Amino acid sequence: MNNDDFWKGLFGSVGNNLAMISASCNVVNEYEITINFKIENWEV
């Protein structure tokens, strides 16, 4: 594992933990979002 992967993983983990703490303290709200796509004229 190189140094760049370490820092990306560290910041990603810290960011995720801060988001979870914020959500549990009602600082930010969780929303359930559903996105539907309609694809027409699709050729393979």
Order of alpha helices (4+ residues) and beta strands (2+ residues): alpha
